[in-house]
Amino acid sequence: MKCWDVRILAPVKCNPKGVDMNHAVSPASLFLNVAQVAERYDVSTDTIWRWAREGDMPRPVKVGPNVTRWRLSGLIEHEGSFQIGLMLCLDLAA
């Protein structure tokens, strides 16, 4: 089995299982399960499924029967659209 470095389209040495261990994995190729997504946002898995149903997060990808995942790159892009608010307590009596 030949391995290819997709950055330069050249053959590279592979480990015995045929996986190139010489470059970092990009977020575009990583998928998270519902438990990992829930941990990322510090909510329950039920909340993740509700947000997905309501369209409040990127659509999950069905990768097999009873196997659903979210693209990490999609989650990162979605997080970039979050609005950040700052609440201040002002003492107006002074």
FENCORWO-V466906 format. One record per backbone hydrogen bond with DSSP energy under -0.5 kcal/mol. CO is the residue of the C=O (numbers start at 0). NH is the residue of the N-H. If there is no record, write none. Layout:
BEGIN
co=CO nh=NH
co=CO nh=NH
END
This chain:
BEGIN
co=2 nh=11
co=3 nh=5
co=4 nh=7
co=4 nh=8
co=4 nh=9
co=9 nh=4
co=11 nh=2
co=14 nh=17
co=17 nh=19
co=18 nh=14
co=18 nh=20
co=25 nh=28
co=26 nh=29
co=26 nh=72
co=29 nh=71
co=31 nh=69
co=32 nh=36
co=33 nh=37
co=34 nh=38
co=35 nh=39
co=36 nh=40
co=37 nh=41
co=37 nh=42
co=43 nh=47
co=44 nh=48
co=45 nh=49
co=46 nh=50
co=47 nh=51
co=48 nh=52
co=49 nh=53
co=50 nh=54
co=50 nh=55
co=50 nh=56
co=51 nh=54
co=60 nh=62
co=60 nh=68
co=63 nh=66
co=66 nh=62
co=66 nh=63
co=68 nh=60
co=69 nh=31
co=70 nh=74
co=71 nh=75
co=72 nh=76
co=73 nh=77
co=74 nh=78
co=75 nh=79
co=77 nh=80
co=78 nh=81
co=82 nh=84
co=85 nh=87
co=87 nh=89
co=89 nh=91
co=90 nh=93
END
